[in-house]
């Protein structure tokens, strides 16, 4: 059993991406970076702001803060337009030193101890530019809400892109957030097959109705058994209250030779090809302690 490494509130496990509520630093073992749409989903509030008091990282404190004045809210709601926000210790390395008087796009998560206490995410937060603000403003209303609590976990299904060109691959991310006040253990395994972790997609097309999954055309059952019995992979990780963890579900609408077994889709793919709107629900199987999870519907468009 592979167990994730923890440094402070960061976790790392093979083949997946973690986004931590406190500072929301993504940690990845397979070279994949958390996409903007997933960061939008994790953030409670996203603002365009100007820094009124910059942090002083030269002075060592356990929690450095900055004071920002909100110019525009891109996602969420605020009760005040001036905030003192908590920064992650890795903020200077990841985002550079903030400067007083400069504008930034700031992704914020609410602190567990208070509605108007916020922490700055590393994912998404950046210097202000009109193009980025416009992209976030456009995407935020399309991001599904987190599901309700299921065995203490909320889930979120998010696409790397909402609008696909004809023939373009659809890459999804499925995230889990601990919405309890106690630790929850997530687990992942690809063997044995009868209890392996996978996500069943329920796909509906406006024009074609239900899109049934198809088996991988280049992989036989004997291929699957031979490979995964010889290469079992599993891990466990503990989510603290408020922490979130994301798994990538790559190329869900295609199955090409040499591009993997698609084990996270139960060795299937979904022919999302015709132009139009598609609604997708993800049901997770064996995601920690045999938990069954169901994310809220996601809508994507093929041009």
C-alpha positions as CSV (number, residue, x, y, z in Angstrom):
1,X,0.0,0.0,0.0
2,X,1.5,3.4,-1.0
3,X,0.8,6.1,1.4
4,X,1.0,9.8,0.6
5,X,3.6,12.1,2.0
6,X,2.5,14.9,4.2
7,X,4.4,18.1,4.8
8,X,2.3,20.5,6.9
9,X,-1.1,20.3,5.2
10,X,0.1,19.1,1.8
11,X,-0.4,15.6,0.5
12,X,1.1,13.8,-2.4
13,X,0.0,10.5,-3.9
14,X,0.8,8.8,-7.2
15,X,-1.3,9.5,-10.2
16,X,-3.5,12.3,-8.8
17,X,-3.6,15.9,-7.9
18,X,-4.4,17.4,-4.5
19,X,-5.7,20.8,-3.8
20,X,-5.5,21.8,-0.2
21,X,-8.0,24.3,1.2
22,X,-5.5,26.1,3.3
23,X,-3.4,27.7,0.6
24,X,-4.7,25.3,-2.0
25,X,-1.2,24.2,-3.3
26,X,-1.6,21.6,-5.9
27,X,0.8,18.7,-5.6
28,X,1.1,16.3,-8.5
29,X,3.1,13.1,-9.1
30,X,2.3,12.6,-12.8
31,X,3.2,16.0,-14.2
32,X,-0.5,17.1,-14.5
33,X,-1.4,20.5,-13.2
34,X,-4.8,21.4,-11.8
35,X,-6.7,23.2,-14.5
36,X,-8.3,26.7,-14.1
37,X,-11.8,25.4,-14.0
38,X,-11.0,23.1,-11.1
39,X,-9.4,26.0,-9.2
40,X,-12.6,28.0,-9.8
41,X,-14.6,25.1,-8.4
42,X,-12.5,24.9,-5.3
43,X,-12.5,28.7,-4.6
44,X,-15.3,30.0,-2.4
45,X,-14.7,33.6,-3.7
46,X,-12.7,35.0,-6.6
47,X,-12.0,38.7,-6.7
48,X,-10.1,41.4,-8.6
49,X,-8.4,43.4,-5.9
50,X,-5.7,45.9,-5.2
51,X,-3.2,45.3,-2.4
52,X,-3.4,48.0,0.3
53,X,-0.9,46.3,2.6
54,X,1.6,43.9,1.2
55,X,2.9,41.0,3.3
56,X,6.4,41.1,4.9
57,X,7.9,37.7,4.4
58,X,11.2,38.9,5.7
59,X,9.6,38.7,9.2
60,X,9.0,35.1,10.1
61,X,5.5,34.5,11.3
62,X,3.4,31.4,11.4
63,X,0.7,33.0,9.2
64,X,1.5,36.1,7.1
65,X,-1.4,38.3,6.0
66,X,-2.1,41.0,3.5
67,X,-4.9,43.6,3.2
68,X,-6.7,43.8,-0.1
69,X,-9.5,46.1,-1.4
70,X,-12.0,44.4,-3.7
71,X,-12.6,46.0,-7.0
72,X,-14.8,43.2,-8.6
73,X,-16.2,39.9,-7.4
74,X,-15.8,37.2,-10.1
75,X,-17.4,34.4,-8.1
76,X,-19.2,34.2,-4.8
77,X,-20.4,36.8,-2.3
78,X,-18.7,39.2,0.1
79,X,-20.1,41.2,2.9
80,X,-17.3,43.7,2.9
81,X,-15.0,45.2,0.2
82,X,-11.8,45.3,2.3
83,X,-10.3,42.0,3.5
84,X,-7.3,40.9,5.5
85,X,-6.4,37.6,4.0
86,X,-4.1,34.8,5.2
87,X,-1.2,33.8,2.9
88,X,0.5,30.4,2.4
89,X,4.1,30.2,3.5
90,X,5.0,29.2,-0.1
91,X,3.3,32.3,-1.5
92,X,6.5,34.2,-2.4
93,X,8.0,31.2,-4.2
94,X,4.8,30.3,-6.1
95,X,3.3,33.7,-6.8
96,X,6.1,36.2,-6.2
97,X,6.1,39.1,-3.7
98,X,2.9,41.1,-3.7
99,X,3.3,44.8,-4.1
100,X,1.1,47.5,-2.5
101,X,-1.0,49.3,-5.1
102,X,-0.8,46.5,-7.7
103,X,-3.9,44.6,-8.9
104,X,-4.3,40.9,-8.6
105,X,-6.9,38.2,-9.3
106,X,-7.2,36.4,-6.0
107,X,-8.8,33.0,-5.4
108,X,-10.0,32.7,-1.8
109,X,-11.2,29.8,0.4
110,X,-13.2,30.5,3.5
111,X,-11.4,29.6,6.8
112,X,-13.1,26.8,8.7
113,X,-13.4,29.0,11.7
114,X,-15.3,31.9,10.2
115,X,-17.3,32.9,7.1
116,X,-15.4,36.2,6.6
117,X,-12.0,34.8,7.3
118,X,-10.2,33.9,4.0
119,X,-7.1,32.2,2.9
120,X,-5.4,32.8,-0.5
121,X,-5.2,29.9,-2.9
122,X,-2.0,29.4,-4.8
123,X,-3.9,27.8,-7.7
124,X,-5.6,30.4,-9.8
125,X,-4.2,33.5,-8.0
126,X,-2.2,35.7,-10.3
127,X,-1.4,39.3,-11.4
128,X,-4.4,41.0,-13.0
129,X,-4.9,40.9,-16.7
130,X,-8.1,41.5,-18.6
131,X,-8.1,38.3,-20.5
132,X,-7.8,36.1,-17.4
133,X,-10.5,38.1,-15.6
134,X,-12.8,37.7,-18.6
135,X,-12.1,33.9,-18.8
136,X,-12.9,33.5,-15.1
137,X,-16.0,35.7,-15.3
138,X,-17.3,33.5,-18.2
139,X,-16.4,30.1,-16.7
140,X,-17.6,30.6,-13.1
141,X,-21.3,30.4,-13.7
142,X,-20.8,27.1,-15.7
143,X,-18.9,25.4,-12.9
144,X,-21.2,22.9,-11.1
145,X,-21.7,23.2,-7.4
146,X,-20.2,20.7,-5.1
147,X,-22.5,17.8,-4.2
148,X,-24.1,17.4,-0.8
149,X,-22.3,15.3,1.8
150,X,-22.0,11.6,0.9
151,X,-20.4,9.7,3.8
152,X,-18.7,13.0,4.7
153,X,-17.4,13.8,1.2
154,X,-18.7,16.3,-1.3
155,X,-17.7,15.7,-5.0
156,X,-17.2,17.9,-8.0
157,X,-16.9,17.0,-11.7
158,X,-15.2,19.6,-13.8
159,X,-14.0,19.7,-17.4
160,X,-10.7,21.1,-18.6
161,X,-12.7,22.8,-21.3
162,X,-16.4,23.4,-21.5
163,X,-16.5,23.9,-25.3
164,X,-14.9,21.3,-27.5
165,X,-13.9,21.4,-31.1
166,X,-15.1,18.5,-33.3
167,X,-12.8,15.5,-32.5
168,X,-11.2,17.1,-29.5
169,X,-10.6,15.0,-26.4
170,X,-12.7,15.6,-23.3
171,X,-10.6,15.6,-20.1
172,X,-12.5,15.6,-16.8
173,X,-11.4,16.0,-13.2
174,X,-13.3,14.5,-10.2
175,X,-12.6,16.1,-6.9
176,X,-13.5,15.2,-3.3
177,X,-13.8,17.6,-0.4
178,X,-13.9,16.6,3.3
179,X,-17.0,18.5,4.6
180,X,-16.9,17.1,8.1
181,X,-15.0,18.2,11.2
182,X,-12.9,15.0,11.3
183,X,-10.4,13.2,9.1
184,X,-11.6,11.0,6.3
185,X,-9.5,8.4,4.5
186,X,-9.7,8.2,0.7
187,X,-8.4,5.1,-1.1
188,X,-7.7,4.1,-4.7
189,X,-6.9,0.7,-6.1
190,X,-6.7,-0.8,-9.6
191,X,-6.7,-4.4,-8.5
192,X,-8.5,-6.7,-7.8
193,X,-10.9,-5.9,-10.6
194,X,-14.1,-6.7,-8.7
195,X,-13.3,-3.9,-6.2
196,X,-11.1,-1.5,-8.3
197,X,-11.8,2.3,-8.1
198,X,-13.6,3.7,-11.1
199,X,-16.1,6.3,-12.2
200,X,-19.3,5.5,-14.1
201,X,-20.4,8.4,-16.3
202,X,-24.1,9.0,-17.0
203,X,-24.1,11.0,-20.3
204,X,-27.1,12.6,-21.9
205,X,-27.1,14.3,-25.3
206,X,-29.8,16.9,-26.1
207,X,-30.0,15.4,-29.6
208,X,-29.2,11.7,-29.1
209,X,-30.5,10.9,-25.6
210,X,-28.4,8.5,-23.5
211,X,-24.8,8.0,-24.6
212,X,-24.0,4.4,-23.7
213,X,-20.3,3.6,-22.9
214,X,-18.3,1.4,-25.2
215,X,-15.6,-1.1,-24.3
216,X,-12.1,-0.2,-25.1
217,X,-11.6,-1.6,-28.6
218,X,-7.9,-2.3,-28.3
219,X,-7.9,-4.1,-24.9
220,X,-9.2,-7.5,-24.2
221,X,-10.3,-8.9,-20.8
222,X,-7.2,-11.2,-20.8
223,X,-5.0,-8.1,-21.5
224,X,-6.6,-6.4,-18.5
225,X,-6.1,-9.3,-16.1
226,X,-2.6,-10.0,-17.2
227,X,-1.4,-6.4,-16.8
228,X,-3.1,-5.3,-13.6
229,X,-2.5,-8.6,-11.7
230,X,1.2,-8.0,-12.4
231,X,1.1,-4.2,-11.8
232,X,-1.3,-3.6,-8.9
233,X,-1.4,0.0,-7.6
234,X,-3.2,1.4,-4.6
235,X,-2.9,4.2,-2.1
236,X,-4.6,5.8,0.9
237,X,-4.6,9.4,2.0
238,X,-6.2,11.2,4.9
239,X,-8.2,14.3,4.1
240,X,-8.3,16.8,6.9
241,X,-11.5,18.9,7.3
242,X,-11.8,21.2,4.3
243,X,-9.2,19.5,2.2
244,X,-9.9,18.5,-1.4
245,X,-8.3,15.9,-3.7
246,X,-8.7,15.6,-7.5
247,X,-8.3,12.7,-9.9
248,X,-7.9,13.2,-13.6
249,X,-10.1,11.3,-16.0
250,X,-8.4,11.7,-19.3
251,X,-9.8,11.4,-22.9
252,X,-13.2,10.1,-21.8
253,X,-14.6,10.3,-25.3
254,X,-11.9,8.2,-27.1
255,X,-10.0,5.0,-26.8
256,X,-6.9,4.8,-29.0
257,X,-4.3,2.1,-29.2
258,X,-1.3,2.7,-26.9
259,X,-3.1,5.3,-24.8
260,X,-3.8,3.3,-21.7
261,X,-6.4,0.9,-20.4
262,X,-9.0,3.5,-19.2
263,X,-9.2,1.7,-15.9
264,X,-10.6,4.8,-14.2
265,X,-13.6,4.5,-16.5
266,X,-14.0,0.8,-16.0
267,X,-12.1,0.1,-19.3
268,X,-14.7,2.0,-21.3
269,X,-15.1,5.3,-23.2
270,X,-18.1,7.5,-24.2
271,X,-18.6,8.6,-27.8
272,X,-19.3,12.2,-27.2
273,X,-18.8,13.3,-30.8
274,X,-21.9,15.0,-32.4
275,X,-22.3,18.7,-32.1
276,X,-24.6,19.9,-29.2
277,X,-24.9,19.9,-25.4
278,X,-24.1,17.0,-23.2
279,X,-25.0,16.5,-19.5
280,X,-22.6,14.3,-17.5
281,X,-22.9,12.8,-14.0
282,X,-20.1,10.9,-12.4
283,X,-20.7,8.0,-10.0
284,X,-17.6,6.9,-8.1
285,X,-17.1,3.3,-7.1
286,X,-14.8,2.2,-4.3
287,X,-13.4,5.7,-3.5
288,X,-12.3,5.0,0.0
289,X,-13.9,2.4,2.3
290,X,-16.2,1.3,-0.6
291,X,-17.9,4.7,-0.7
292,X,-20.3,5.3,-3.6
293,X,-20.4,9.0,-4.6
294,X,-22.4,11.0,-7.1
295,X,-21.3,14.4,-8.5
296,X,-23.7,17.1,-9.6
297,X,-24.4,17.3,-13.4
298,X,-21.9,18.9,-15.6
299,X,-22.7,20.4,-19.1
300,X,-20.2,20.6,-22.0
301,X,-20.7,21.5,-25.6
302,X,-19.3,20.1,-28.8
303,X,-19.1,22.8,-31.5
